[in-house]
Amino acid sequence: MSLSLFEASLQNPQLARLQILARTSDQYLALVHPLIPPALRASTKAGPIAPVTRPAEAESGEQTEWCLIAANSASAGKLRQLLPTLLQHLQSAGHPVSTIRLTIEKAPPGRSGASF
């Protein structure tokens, strides 16, 4: 009997946790997707979720930081303006997100954008 990669990962506690976090991150993006302007949707990806370790926020229950990944700095600038709205939307839906961090996607090695 062979296992799929997903089934095998669920048998390992650390990998199972990563699977759950990745799925949760995708759910967060799906939830805020309608709030993102259509022109920015294709250049926005769900990023990692990390627990918040600051004492003041930890006291109020398990809080998390969610990361959104923008394709470039122009997209990031526009998304940055939406972060308070996106955060409020997630929190009002009952998700324990205390902050949203925005990062810019790094180009793969060997793809600097310059052509000769």
ChimeraX attribute file (.defattr): number of C-alpha atoms within 10 A of each C-alpha:
attribute: neighborCount
match mode: 1-to-1
recipient: residues
	/A:1	2
	/A:2	6
	/A:3	8
	/A:4	7
	/A:5	8
	/A:6	11
	/A:7	11
	/A:8	12
	/A:9	16
	/A:10	15
	/A:11	10
	/A:12	10
	/A:13	10
	/A:14	10
	/A:15	14
	/A:16	16
	/A:17	13
	/A:18	15
	/A:19	15
	/A:20	12
	/A:21	16
	/A:22	16
	/A:23	13
	/A:24	17
	/A:25	20
	/A:26	15
	/A:27	13
	/A:28	21
	/A:29	23
	/A:30	12
	/A:31	14
	/A:32	14
	/A:33	15
	/A:34	10
	/A:35	14
	/A:36	18
	/A:37	12
	/A:38	10
	/A:39	9
	/A:40	16
	/A:41	16
	/A:42	11
	/A:43	14
	/A:44	22
	/A:45	17
	/A:46	19
	/A:47	22
	/A:48	16
	/A:49	19
	/A:50	13
	/A:51	14
	/A:52	17
	/A:53	13
	/A:54	9
	/A:55	8
	/A:56	9
	/A:57	13
	/A:58	13
	/A:59	10
	/A:60	8
	/A:61	9
	/A:62	13
	/A:63	19
	/A:64	19
	/A:65	16
	/A:66	24
	/A:67	19
	/A:68	24
	/A:69	20
	/A:70	26
	/A:71	18
	/A:72	15
	/A:73	12
	/A:74	12
	/A:75	17
	/A:76	21
	/A:77	13
	/A:78	14
	/A:79	21
	/A:80	17
	/A:81	10
	/A:82	14
	/A:83	17
	/A:84	12
	/A:85	13
	/A:86	22
	/A:87	20
	/A:88	15
	/A:89	16
	/A:90	17
	/A:91	14
	/A:92	10
	/A:93	10
	/A:94	9
	/A:95	15
	/A:96	17
	/A:97	20
	/A:98	17
	/A:99	18
	/A:100	18
	/A:101	14
	/A:102	18
	/A:103	17
	/A:104	17
	/A:105	17
	/A:106	12
	/A:107	11
	/A:108	7
	/A:109	6
	/A:110	7
	/A:111	9
	/A:112	9
	/A:113	6
	/A:114	6
	/A:115	5
	/A:116	2
